[in-house]
C-alpha cells in the first residue's frame, strides 16, 4: 500500500495495465477463458467502431412517397452509388425498393439522392415509362408474351399478372454487360433455359433479374437468368429470394434463402463473371445463436439473407440482422449486429456485437430489411423497420464519418 501511495497517477495507470492487460475488472472471467476472450473482443469492437445514427428522423418512409406514384408498402431499401458507373446519372445515388409481401403483383420503385443522408425523393417515371398498373414502379415482372394467332396470323400479346410479388430489389454494376443488373424475387418466376422455351420455376419463390442500359431509367427482364431452388424431393426447396449481393476482393457474392417458413435455411452464391452468371452453394449456413448477445434475454440468430460482408481495418465483418426469426411479413424482434467472419464467408470467428437497437420513437424491433453501401470510405447501413401503426421507416447507421 505504501508503494502504491508513493506512485504518481501515470505510474499507477502503467502498473495497472501491466498487471491487467485485458482491462478486466475483479470478478470477471479469468484471462484466457472463452468468456474472457468474448468480453475482450466485444470491448475492442466498441472501442474501434463508433457507429452512429445518420439521421434523427426517418430518411424515407411509405408516407414520403410521391402522390400518384406511391407503392402500397415499402421494403428492401438498397442504395447504390450510381455516379461511379454512369455518366450524367439521374442522381448520384439510387435506391430501389419494393412492396412488402404484396397480395398481388408487387413492384419496384426508385428513390433518388445526391447525398446518402438524403433527402430521398421518389423517382417519378415519365408518362409511358412507368408500369401501367402501378405508375410509380420502374419494373414489374408481368410476364408479357407474344404469340401468333393460328387463325389470323396476327400477333397476340398476353399478360400474366399471376406470377406475384416482384420484390426485394438490389442493384449491382454488371461488368460483363456494361450495365446495371437488378435482382428481385418472384413467386412462380419464369425464365428461358437454353432450350429456348419459357419455363415456370418450381412452385415457390426464386431470384430473377432485370437489366438497365440507360442508368436505371428503364429496366428489361433478363429472360435467361435465375437463381433457382432445388426440387422438393431433395429435401430443400421453396425459396431463393432475399438475394443480398456484396463484393469481397472485387468478386460478387450474395446471401439468400434456400428454404422458407420459420425453419429457414440460408445459402451463399457467387458470380463466376461480372455478375451475369452465378454458382449456388446450398450448404446450410449456421445460425450462430451462441455468438449473438442476449442483453434482453431474447435468443436471436443470424438472418444471413439480411446480411452483407464488409472489409474493415482489422478484417472481414458480417453486418446485418440477428432475429427471433419468423417468416414473411410476420413481426420480428430484431437487432443489427456485427461479427468477425472468415474468408470462406460462412464461419463466424468471434462474438457478435449489437450495433443497433430500436431507441427512437419511429423505430421498432420489427426490422424488415438491412442493406449496406460503402462509399468514399464510409459504411452506410440502411435499415427499414415497421411500427405498430403501419408506418414503414428507413434509417441509417454510419461508420467512418
C-alpha positions in Angstrom: 0.0 0.0 0.0 2.9 2.3 0.9 4.4 1.7 -2.5 1.2 2.4 -4.4 0.6 5.6 -2.4 4.0 6.8 -3.5 3.3 6.4 -7.2 2.0 9.1 -9.5 -1.3 8.7 -11.3 0.6 7.9 -14.5 2.7 5.3 -12.8 -0.4 3.7 -11.2 -2.0 3.5 -14.6 1.1 1.9 -16.1 1.2 -0.7 -13.3 -2.5 -1.4 -13.7 -2.0 -2.0 -17.4 0.9 -4.3 -16.8 -1.0 -6.4 -14.2 -4.3 -6.4 -16.1 -3.6 -6.0 -19.9 -7.1 -7.1 -20.8 -8.7 -4.4 -18.7 -10.8 -7.0 -16.9 -12.4 -5.9 -13.6 -12.4 -8.0 -10.5 -15.0 -10.8 -10.6 -14.9 -11.2 -14.4 -13.8 -14.4 -16.1 -10.1 -15.3 -15.8 -7.8 -14.2 -18.7 -7.6 -17.0 -21.3 -11.0 -18.3 -20.7 -13.6 -18.3 -23.6 -15.8 -15.9 -21.7 -12.9 -13.5 -21.1 -11.9 -13.7 -24.8 -15.5 -12.8 -25.7 -15.7 -9.9 -23.3 -12.4 -8.6 -24.5 -13.4 -9.0 -28.2 -16.6 -7.1 -27.6 -14.7 -4.4 -25.8 -12.3 -4.0 -28.7 -15.2 -3.7 -31.2 -16.8 -1.0 -29.1 -13.6 1.0 -28.8 -12.8 0.8 -32.5 -16.2 1.1 -34.2 -18.1 4.2 -33.3 -21.4 3.5 -35.1 -23.9 6.3 -35.0 -27.3 7.1 -36.4 -27.0 9.2 -39.5 -30.4 10.9 -39.1 -32.7 11.7 -36.2 -35.9 11.4 -38.3 -36.8 8.8 -41.0 -34.7 9.0 -44.1 -37.6 7.7 -46.2 -40.9 6.2 -45.4 -44.1 4.9 -47.1 -45.7 8.3 -46.3 -42.9 10.2 -48.1 -43.6 8.7 -51.5 -44.8 10.9 -54.3 -48.6 11.5 -54.7 -49.9 9.3 -57.5 -46.8 7.2 -57.6 -46.8 5.6 -54.2 -46.4 1.8 -53.7 -48.8 0.3 -51.2 -45.9 -0.5 -48.9 -42.1 -0.2 -48.9 -39.4 -2.9 -48.4 -35.7 -3.6 -49.0 -34.4 0.0 -49.4 -31.0 -0.7 -51.1 -29.0 2.4 -52.2 -26.4 2.1 -55.0 -23.7 4.7 -55.9 -24.8 5.3 -59.5 -22.3 8.2 -60.1 -19.4 5.8 -60.0 -20.6 3.9 -63.1 -22.9 6.1 -65.2 -22.1 9.4 -66.9 -24.8 12.1 -66.3 -26.8 10.0 -63.8 -30.3 10.8 -62.8 -28.9 11.2 -59.3 -25.6 10.3 -57.5 -27.4 7.5 -55.6 -30.4 5.4 -56.5 -32.3 3.2 -54.0 -34.6 0.5 -55.4 -37.3 -0.6 -53.0 -40.4 -2.7 -53.4 -43.7 -3.6 -52.0 -43.6 -5.7 -48.8 -45.2 -9.2 -49.4 -47.9 -7.6 -51.7 -51.0 -9.7 -52.1 -50.9 -9.0 -55.8 -48.2 -8.4 -58.4 -46.0 -6.1 -56.3 -43.5 -3.8 -57.9 -40.2 -2.0 -57.7 -39.7 1.8 -57.4 -36.7 4.1 -57.0 -35.7 6.8 -54.6 -33.0 9.3 -55.6 -30.5 11.3 -53.7 -27.3 13.3 -54.1 -26.2 12.6 -50.5 -26.6 9.2 -48.8 -28.2 11.0 -45.8 -30.9 12.5 -48.0 -33.2 13.8 -49.0 -34.5 10.8 -50.9 -37.5 11.8 -53.1 -39.2 9.1 -55.1 -38.4 8.9 -58.8 -41.4 9.6 -60.9 -41.2 7.7 -64.2 -42.2 9.8 -67.2 -45.6 9.0 -68.8 -45.4 5.8 -70.8 -42.3 4.6 -68.9 -43.8 3.6 -65.6 -45.8 0.4 -65.2 -49.4 0.8 -66.5 -50.9 -0.9 -63.4 -48.5 0.8 -60.9 -47.3 4.2 -62.3 -44.6 4.6 -59.6 -42.9 1.3 -60.4 -39.9 1.2 -62.7 -40.3 -2.6 -63.0 -42.9 -5.3 -62.5 -42.4 -8.8 -63.8 -45.7 -9.1 -65.7 -44.6 -12.0 -68.0 -45.7 -10.4 -71.2 -45.7 -13.0 -74.0 -46.4 -12.5 -77.8 -47.7 -15.3 -79.9 -49.0 -15.6 -83.4 -52.7 -16.4 -83.8 -53.1 -19.6 -86.0 -56.5 -18.3 -87.2 -55.5 -14.8 -88.3 -51.7 -14.8 -88.3 -51.7 -11.7 -86.2 -49.5 -11.2 -83.2 -51.3 -11.7 -79.9 -50.0 -10.3 -76.7 -50.9 -11.9 -73.4 -50.1 -10.6 -69.9 -49.9 -13.0 -66.9 -50.2 -10.9 -63.7 -50.5 -14.0 -61.6 -46.8 -14.5 -61.1 -46.7 -12.3 -58.0 -44.5 -10.3 -55.6 -41.8 -8.7 -57.7 -39.9 -7.6 -54.6 -36.6 -7.3 -52.7 -34.5 -5.5 -55.3 -30.7 -5.0 -55.2 -28.6 -3.4 -57.9 -25.0 -4.1 -59.0 -22.8 -3.0 -61.8 -22.5 -6.0 -64.1 -19.2 -5.5 -65.9 -20.0 -8.3 -68.4 -22.9 -6.4 -69.9 -21.6 -2.9 -69.1 -24.9 -2.0 -67.4 -26.9 -2.3 -64.2 -28.4 -5.6 -63.1 -31.2 -5.6 -60.5 -32.0 -8.8 -58.7 -35.5 -9.4 -57.4 -37.6 -12.3 -56.1 -40.7 -13.6 -57.8 -43.4 -16.2 -57.0 -43.6 -18.8 -59.7 -41.0 -17.0 -61.7 -40.4 -17.9 -65.3 -37.2 -18.0 -67.3 -35.9 -19.2 -70.6 -33.4 -22.0 -70.4 -31.0 -22.9 -73.2 -33.8 -24.9 -74.9 -35.5 -21.5 -75.7 -38.8 -22.5 -74.2 -40.1 -20.3 -71.3 -40.4 -22.5 -68.2 -42.0 -21.8 -64.8 -39.9 -22.4 -61.8 -40.9 -24.9 -59.1 -43.8 -23.7 -57.0 -42.3 -21.2 -54.6 -40.1 -18.1 -54.9 -36.8 -17.7 -56.7 -34.4 -14.9 -57.7 -34.6 -13.4 -61.2 -33.0 -10.2 -62.6 -33.6 -7.4 -65.0 -31.1 -5.0 -66.6 -30.8 -1.3 -67.4 -28.5 0.2 -70.0 -29.7 3.8 -69.5 -28.7 4.4 -65.9 -31.7 2.9 -64.2 -34.4 4.8 -66.0 -35.9 1.7 -67.7 -35.5 -1.9 -66.9 -35.9 -5.1 -69.0 -36.1 -8.6 -67.7 -33.2 -10.9 -68.4 -35.1 -14.0 -69.6 -32.1 -16.3 -69.2 -31.3 -15.5 -65.5 -32.5 -17.5 -62.5 -31.2 -18.4 -59.1 -33.4 -21.4 -58.8 -34.0 -23.6 -55.8 -33.6 -27.3 -55.6 -36.6 -29.5 -56.1 -38.6 -30.6 -53.1 -37.6 -34.2 -53.4 -34.1 -33.3 -52.4 -35.3 -32.0 -49.1 -34.6 -28.3 -49.8 -36.8 -26.0 -51.7 -39.4 -23.3 -51.8 -37.4 -20.1 -51.9 -34.1 -18.5 -53.1 -35.3 -14.9 -52.6 -34.0 -12.1 -50.5 -30.9 -12.1 -52.7 -28.4 -9.7 -50.9 -25.3 -9.1 -53.1 -21.9 -7.7 -51.9 -18.3 -7.6 -53.1 -15.2 -9.1 -51.4 -11.9 -8.8 -53.2 -13.7 -7.5 -56.4 -15.9 -10.6 -56.6 -19.6 -10.6 -56.2 -21.3 -12.8 -53.5 -24.8 -13.0 -52.2 -26.6 -14.4 -49.2 -30.1 -15.6 -49.8 -32.8 -18.0 -48.6 -32.6 -21.7 -49.5 -35.8 -22.7 -47.7 -38.6 -20.5 -46.3 -41.0 -20.9 -43.4 -40.0 -20.4 -39.8 -37.4 -23.2 -40.3 -35.4 -21.1 -42.8 -32.2 -22.2 -44.3 -29.7 -19.8 -45.9 -27.3 -20.1 -48.8 -24.4 -18.4 -50.4 -23.9 -17.8 -54.1 -21.0 -16.2 -56.0 -20.7 -14.7 -59.5 -18.5 -16.5 -61.9 -18.2 -13.5 -64.2 -19.1 -9.8 -63.8 -22.5 -10.6 -62.4 -24.4 -12.3 -65.1 -23.7 -15.9 -64.2 -23.8 -17.3 -60.6 -22.8 -20.5 -58.9 -25.0 -21.6 -56.0 -23.8 -23.2 -52.8 -26.7 -24.8 -50.9 -24.7 -25.9 -47.9 -26.6 -24.7 -44.8 -25.2 -21.5 -43.2 -25.0 -21.8 -39.4 -27.4 -19.8 -37.2 -24.7 -18.9 -34.6 -27.1 -18.2 -31.8 -24.3 -18.7 -29.3 -22.4 -15.8 -30.8 -25.2 -13.2 -30.6 -25.5 -11.3 -27.3 -28.8 -11.6 -25.3 -28.9 -8.5 -23.1 -32.8 -8.7 -23.0 -32.9 -12.4 -22.7 -34.2 -13.0 -26.3 -32.5 -15.6 -28.3 -31.7 -14.4 -31.8 -29.9 -16.0 -34.7 -28.2 -14.6 -37.8 -30.6 -13.9 -40.7 -28.0 -14.3 -43.4 -30.3 -13.0 -46.2 -30.3 -9.7 -44.4 -26.5 -9.5 -44.1 -23.5 -8.5 -46.1 -19.8 -8.7 -45.6 -17.6 -5.6 -45.4 -13.8 -5.4 -45.2 -12.8 -3.3 -42.2 -9.4 -2.3 -40.8 -9.0 -5.5 -38.9 -10.6 -8.0 -41.2 -13.9 -9.1 -42.7 -17.0 -8.3 -40.8 -20.5 -9.6 -41.2 -23.1 -6.9 -40.7 -26.9 -7.5 -40.7 -29.9 -8.7 -38.8 -30.0 -11.1 -35.8 -33.6 -12.0 -35.3 -36.0 -14.3 -33.4 -36.9 -15.3 -37.0 -40.4 -15.6 -38.3 -41.2 -16.0 -41.9 -42.5 -13.4 -44.4 -44.4 -10.4 -43.2 -44.9 -11.5 -39.6 -43.4 -9.2 -36.9 -39.9 -9.8 -35.6 -37.9 -8.5 -32.7 -34.5 -8.0 -34.4 -31.2 -6.2 -33.9 -28.4 -5.2 -36.2 -25.1 -7.0 -35.3 -21.5 -7.0 -36.5 -19.3 -10.1 -36.2 -15.9 -11.2 -37.5 -16.1 -13.7 -40.3 -13.6 -16.0 -42.0 -12.5 -15.7 -45.7 -15.0 -18.5 -46.5 -17.8 -16.0 -45.7 -19.5 -18.8 -43.8 -17.7 -19.1 -40.5 -18.3 -16.6 -37.7 -14.9 -16.4 -35.9 -15.8 -14.5 -32.8 -18.7 -13.0 -30.8 -21.1 -10.6 -32.4 -21.8 -7.1 -31.1 -25.2 -5.4 -31.3 -24.6 -2.1 -33.1 -28.3 -1.1 -33.3 -31.3 -1.5 -31.1 -34.6 0.4 -31.5 -34.4 3.6 -29.5 -36.2 6.4 -31.4 -40.0 6.8 -31.5 -40.2 5.9 -35.2 -38.0 2.8 -34.8 -39.1 -0.7 -33.8 -37.6 -4.2 -33.5 -39.6 -5.3 -36.5 -36.7 -4.9 -38.9 -37.9 -5.6 -42.4 -34.5 -5.3 -44.1 -30.9 -4.2 -43.9 -28.9 -3.1 -46.9 -25.3 -1.8 -46.9 -23.5 0.7 -49.1 -19.8 1.6 -48.9 -19.0 4.9 -50.5 -15.9 7.1 -50.1 -14.6 5.1 -47.1 -17.9 5.4 -45.3 -20.1 2.4 -44.4 -23.8 3.1 -44.6 -26.2 0.6 -43.0 -29.7 1.3 -44.2 -32.4 -0.3 -42.1 -36.2 -0.4 -42.6 -38.5 -1.0 -39.7 -42.2 -1.3 -39.4 -44.2 0.2 -36.5 -47.4 -0.9 -34.9 -49.3 2.0 -36.5 -48.3 0.8 -40.0 -45.5 3.2 -40.7 -42.5 1.8 -42.6 -39.5 3.9 -41.9 -35.9 3.9 -43.2 -33.0 4.9 -41.0 -29.2 4.7 -41.5 -26.2 3.8 -39.4 -22.8 5.3 -40.4 -19.2 4.4 -39.7 -16.3 6.5 -40.9 -17.7 10.0 -40.7 
